[in-house]
Amino acid sequence: MTGYNAGHFLCMTMSTPEADKLVEHLFRHEAGRMVAVLSRLFGLHNLYLAEDLVQEAFIKAHNEWKINIPSNPSAWLMQVAKNKALDVLRRESVFKQYSKELAAELSDKTEITIEQYFHENEIADSQLRMMFACCHPSLKQEDQIALTLKTVSGFSMQEIAKALLSNETVIQKRLHRAKTFLQQNKIELEIPAGNELNNRLETVYTILYLLFNEGYNSLKTDELIRRDLCGEAMRCCKLLGEHKAGNKPATHALLSLMCFHAARFDSRLDEDNHIILLQKQDRSKWDQELIDMGRYYLNLSSAGDTLSVYHIESAIAAEHSLAKEFACTNWERLLRLYNFLYEVKPTPVVQLNRAIVLAETGNINAAIQHILSINDIEKLMKTDHIYSAVLGDLYKRLSDTIKANEYLQNAYDLTPSAAEKQLLQEKIKEVNEHKN
């Protein structure tokens, strides 16, 4: 991102709400990249310094963009981050407190030059290094995931808490614990090798999976689909697959899964931002190019002799993409795939989705019992609306209006999403109309 010219900073006028929305979007999209580069410069033990500099850059953008917005906001932010980094370096005469890489470079040069760190390839490499550093095996896995979602992907405390089925207080403690560990042990930003690489890869996959999931079913009140999150997850996954460290079958399977799901974006909501369920979606709106990409990466993932959960989930998504319409879906084959998935990933969400498929084969009562048998289901139904929403719909199909109303209302009360509330309200209305 060097070689800026005046054209990069030509400005355009935009209203304050639009400017604020742009800053929020770019914080999600660029903050992780900027923190990664600055952490590469100063060392991961100076993560707080890197985060402070990035925050200062965004505060500057928030203040200045109310008047004029640069034509290339991302380049503007990177330039500000670079300038702030240079300011810090010029104020300090001793560099041993920073990264070994930077200390060695500066010891040989009288002039401070950090241009190389802001090249696109270096930025991408820094992000991968950051992912693997955050997934250091000395950290607890939940701390690894929370730290990466916050540092690399810009998740809010609330979003991390939702992704990890936790609460914001616990997440704050995890982040503080993780950052203190990195600071005290002076962990390096590096991509490990051998078994250590493989161990950390599993956590990196989990993080990218959670990032995409949050985008696909967003926690935000007014935005069910966060395309920026899904795009960031896909970009990072593609980046990982193109690097020799991440060129693995599981990486390609995960990217394939994301492509299949992203292909349906345009059919999931109508013009009024109302949810369109799978059985009513206009499949001509499914992005065929993304479906083809999903098949390409799924085929690519077949190399080697490893089979990950992402292979199975991608095969499930591919099965849906093969059906020209909902009625043509091969539910028996999907059930076999879910049986297989549940054996290797017996999580509440997998069990819930298996129950949904089971219901489509005609076994609605069995599906309900399958959901009610989920471990800690009562606790889950108090924190996540999806379990009550599915149960309410299944009881609705059985014409059990009392239980349908109970579960649908519980789901309505829990979800923060306006689109979800609107859908649940329609279902509750249908139940009551049928009752009368």
Secondary structure, DSSP 8 states (H G I E B T S, - for coil): -----GGGG-EE---HHHHHHHHHHHHHHHHHHHHHHHHHHH-GGGHHHHHHHHHHHHHHHHHHTTT-EESSHHHHHHHHHHHHHHHHHHH-S--TTS-HHHHHHHHT-SS---GGGGSHHHHHHHHHHHHHHHT-TTS-HHHHHHHHHHHTT---HHHHHHHTT--HHHHHHHHHHHHHHHHHHT-------HHHHHHHHHHHHHHHHHHHHHHHT---TT-S--HHHHHHHHHHHHHHHHSTTT-SHHHHHHHHHHHHHHTTHHHHB-TTS-B--GGG--GGGS-HHHHHHHHHHHHHTTSSS---HHHHHHHHHHHHHH-SSGGG--HHHHHHHHHHHHHH---HHHHHHHHHHHHHTT-HHHHHHHHHTSTTHHHHHHH-HHHHHHHHHHHHHTT-HHHHHHHHHHHHHH---HHHHHHHHHHHHHHHHHH-
